[in-house]
Amino acid sequence: MTQQTTARPSTDQPAAVRPRRIGSVEVLAALLVVVVVFRSVLTRVLSTPSLQTWTTMFVSVMTQAIPFLVLGVVLSAVIAVFVPPSFFARALPRHPALAVPVASAAGVVLPGCECASVPVAGALVRRGITPAAAFAFLLAAPAINPIVLTSTAVAFPGKPMMVVARGVASLLVASAMGWLWLRLGRPEWIRLPDRSHFDRMTRGQAFWASCRHDVVHAGGFLVLGAMSAATINVVVPPQWTRALGGNAAVGVLTLAIFAVVLSICSEADAFVAASLTQFSFTARLAFLVVGPVIDLKLFAMQAGVFGRRFALRFAPASFVLAVVVAVVVGTVLL
């Protein structure tokens, strides 16, 4: 009888070495080394009055805005994950023209930031809700919900009409865009993806994934917005900002474009607007109305959820309508 032996893998060959990636710990250690080496240089740079002013403004905007940003992200995740789309089907009137203002007003009861409102609107369209009502909700939810209006009141103490003007103007823009879609919109402009990656997760997983995603993205845009606002107030010569703010039409258009470029989350944009004291209240209202309606990140999300043909038509129309309505409402109420 022959004895069979099981072949064993040779231990003489070296094991494959995994390539080591640079992580956050290594980056932090490198930054600490740089700070220690250049401590004297950094101390001189950071002690300049202009940089101290910049730091004070940046920290002030971030400190006031972050609590509202986090609360808004959490509520947005709850809505996107736990509120079934069938709720909207039962709550909205059957007639599309009546469903538009009701969907706009639903933004007060069901708050959500821009990052959440776009996929929620896409889910509503997939479930059979008329697109005009879904788009009205998309524009209204990030602009008139209680968190946004409360943050606006905190950012503009003693100016309650700014809160009223923002709510009225945003509600008018959302309803008008919904009715405009009923009149001019075409179904072939909308191209919805089959499923979102959140659909493959459990509710708990989708909730935390939504929170992480929105905090990272919205928080990053908030940092950029706070840095830009502080830079404008420190670096840009006062005569330039006074010249832009002194002209009513130029001031409105400047801040409207500023809102598109900065892409600040609506829960925090009021604190940036409040710091732009060189501009009129109407111009700052335009900043607050345009931002939740259309900015760079919203355009990218709308193109990803509804298709490029939709975004290329919906975004410019939203921008123009938001500017016009903000000017009219600001002239009347402010």
VENLINSUL-V591843 format. One record per backbone hydrogen bond with DSSP energy under -0.5 kcal/mol. CO is the residue of the C=O (numbers start at 1). NH is the residue of the N-H. If there is no record, write none. Layout:
co=[CO | CO]
nh=[NH | NH]
This chain:
co=[2 | 16 | 21 | 23 | 24 | 25 | 26 | 27 | 28 | 29 | 30 | 31 | 32 | 33 | 34 | 36 | 38 | 39 | 40 | 41 | 42 | 43 | 45 | 48 | 49 | 50 | 51 | 52 | 53 | 54 | 55 | 56 | 57 | 58 | 59 | 60 | 61 | 62 | 63 | 65 | 66 | 67 | 68 | 69 | 70 | 71 | 72 | 73 | 74 | 75 | 76 | 77 | 78 | 78 | 79 | 82 | 84 | 85 | 85 | 86 | 87 | 88 | 95 | 95 | 96 | 97 | 98 | 99 | 100 | 101 | 102 | 104 | 105 | 105 | 106 | 108 | 109 | 113 | 113 | 114 | 115 | 116 | 117 | 118 | 119 | 120 | 121 | 122 | 123 | 124 | 125 | 130 | 130 | 131 | 132 | 133 | 134 | 135 | 136 | 137 | 138 | 140 | 140 | 141 | 141 | 145 | 146 | 147 | 148 | 149 | 150 | 151 | 152 | 154 | 156 | 159 | 159 | 160 | 160 | 161 | 162 | 163 | 164 | 165 | 166 | 167 | 168 | 169 | 170 | 171 | 172 | 173 | 174 | 175 | 176 | 177 | 178 | 179 | 180 | 181 | 186 | 187 | 189 | 196 | 197 | 198 | 202 | 203 | 204 | 205 | 206 | 207 | 208 | 209 | 210 | 211 | 212 | 213 | 214 | 214 | 215 | 216 | 217 | 218 | 219 | 220 | 221 | 222 | 223 | 224 | 225 | 226 | 227 | 228 | 229 | 230 | 231 | 231 | 237 | 237 | 238 | 239 | 240 | 241 | 242 | 243 | 246 | 247 | 248 | 249 | 250 | 251 | 252 | 253 | 254 | 255 | 256 | 257 | 258 | 259 | 260 | 265 | 265 | 268 | 268 | 269 | 270 | 271 | 272 | 273 | 275 | 276 | 280 | 281 | 282 | 283 | 284 | 285 | 286 | 287 | 288 | 289 | 290 | 290 | 295 | 296 | 297 | 298 | 299 | 300 | 301 | 302 | 302 | 303 | 305 | 306 | 307 | 308 | 309 | 310 | 310 | 311 | 313 | 314 | 315 | 316 | 317 | 318 | 319 | 320 | 321 | 322 | 323 | 324 | 325 | 326 | 327 | 328 | 329 | 330]
nh=[4 | 18 | 23 | 27 | 28 | 29 | 30 | 31 | 32 | 33 | 34 | 35 | 36 | 37 | 38 | 39 | 42 | 43 | 44 | 45 | 46 | 47 | 48 | 52 | 53 | 54 | 55 | 56 | 57 | 58 | 59 | 60 | 61 | 62 | 63 | 64 | 65 | 66 | 67 | 69 | 70 | 71 | 72 | 73 | 74 | 75 | 76 | 77 | 78 | 79 | 80 | 81 | 82 | 83 | 83 | 84 | 87 | 88 | 89 | 90 | 91 | 92 | 98 | 99 | 100 | 101 | 102 | 103 | 104 | 105 | 106 | 107 | 108 | 109 | 110 | 146 | 111 | 116 | 117 | 118 | 119 | 120 | 121 | 122 | 123 | 124 | 125 | 126 | 127 | 129 | 128 | 133 | 134 | 135 | 136 | 137 | 138 | 139 | 140 | 141 | 142 | 143 | 144 | 112 | 145 | 149 | 150 | 151 | 152 | 153 | 154 | 155 | 156 | 157 | 159 | 162 | 163 | 163 | 164 | 165 | 166 | 167 | 168 | 169 | 170 | 171 | 172 | 173 | 174 | 175 | 176 | 177 | 178 | 179 | 180 | 181 | 182 | 183 | 184 | 185 | 189 | 190 | 310 | 199 | 200 | 201 | 206 | 207 | 208 | 209 | 210 | 211 | 212 | 213 | 214 | 215 | 216 | 217 | 218 | 219 | 219 | 220 | 221 | 222 | 223 | 224 | 225 | 226 | 227 | 228 | 229 | 230 | 231 | 232 | 233 | 234 | 235 | 236 | 240 | 241 | 242 | 243 | 244 | 245 | 246 | 247 | 248 | 251 | 252 | 253 | 254 | 255 | 256 | 257 | 258 | 259 | 260 | 261 | 262 | 263 | 296 | 268 | 269 | 271 | 272 | 273 | 274 | 275 | 276 | 276 | 277 | 279 | 284 | 285 | 286 | 287 | 288 | 289 | 290 | 291 | 292 | 293 | 293 | 294 | 299 | 300 | 301 | 302 | 303 | 304 | 305 | 306 | 307 | 307 | 193 | 191 | 311 | 312 | 313 | 313 | 314 | 315 | 317 | 318 | 319 | 320 | 321 | 322 | 323 | 324 | 325 | 326 | 327 | 328 | 329 | 330 | 331 | 332 | 333 | 334]
